[in-house]
């Protein structure tokens, strides 16, 4: 069997020259893929004439390819419902721009309001407590720094994680509080009660001056300048029906506070099914609370024996070092903070306080009702930014077989309104007075029960020791 003789490329070129006209190229109505002609290895022995023919053929092929490419894109522009994006077509001319009506400047604040009007909620506002739209100053403050979008997003993630362990924020708790009218009425009576003295106009003016000076500064400066205005060192109290009203320091009645002090480890309640988890912060957003202000009792108002009883039985004894049985915390952020950050931090701190109070109070009652909210175990918090403030109540109740920890907003305040500033201070003073009266009374009643328990335990221990010594003497005898 023989093999066909090898031909040069020049011979191949002349053989197919008559068939080149039948090659098809894409038409305006057809868009098949264009493939380049196959490449061939040119013979090293071809003549000068053959090389010139090949060169001419290459130029012709390039021309046909360019024509086919133009026809291809022309057909795409005709048939495609979406024309090709071209700078000249996509951007309006200066004449068209001048003819457009001027609605509002293209700023981040205007874009935020546009999104809200169209039903698209800014991610930095998702999960923030509902606020009456008195002014837009709080929203514009949120938009000051681009990094706050990621901060709020992180707080929203932590808020969702806390719900996995039944620590709920205002989104869920507010509706639960509405279903408890008697409990809600008692809470509001604590926060909104009348007082003997109100904030004087000159005090409100001084607050406004300091507030305007520090509202755009950092967190530490903000609370150092503002806290003396909203919680005074004392208040006017009544000594009796016939006695004159006098001014008394809160500290005289046993109030004490910690500043930026971390709670003891393991204070945030964790369901038994998740106590074995190691990385609680990553999984459930749990870490030790560290409120900006923690209000509780000075140990000096309790006797040494009472302090020993609290140390033995009360898990809140060492909750915040140096003070006993905290009942009120404050969280705030400066100009770079958000209400969502305050809310998440207050949720953890409030749940820790309620958990400690609930344990000791339930231990003093034979048949404690875990399924109903208990006024003797509640806690209060105040979350504040440079624009708004919220007062919330924290409580716990058992739903089916799970303990649920709630935080519901009971009062909202705009710090740009003089009337709201006065009402805010009234509410915070009411909470402090409630702690120094009703909460202190509850602790004293619990101490009586705990003392009886301790005396019984001590008597049983002495009896056991006596029986042990008698049995030893009998064995020796």
Secondary structure, 3 states (H helix, E strand, C coil): CCCCCCCCHHHHHHHHHHHHHHCCCCCCCCCCCCCCCCCCCCCCCCCHHHHHHHHHHHHHHHHHHHHHHHHHHHHHHHHCCCCCCCHHHHCCCHHHHHHCCCCCCCCHHHHHHHHHHCCCCCCCCCCCCCCCCCCCHHHHHHCCCCCHHHHHHHHHHHHHHHHCCCECCHHHHHHHHHCCHHHHHHHHHHHCCCCCCCCCHHHHHHHHHHHHHHCCCCHHHHHHHHHHHHCCCEEEECCCCCCCCEEEEHHHHCEEEEECCCCCCCCCCCCHHHCCCCCHHHHHCCCCCCCCEEEEEEHHHCCHHHHHHHHHHCCCCCCCCCEEEEEEEEEECCCCCCHHHHHHHHHHHHHHHHHHHHHHHHHCCCCCCCCCCCHHHCEEEEEECCCEEEEEEEEEEEECCEEEEEEEEEEEEECCCHHHHHHHHHHHHHHHHHHHHHHHHHHHHHHHHHHHHHHHHHHHHHHHHHHHHHHHHHHHC
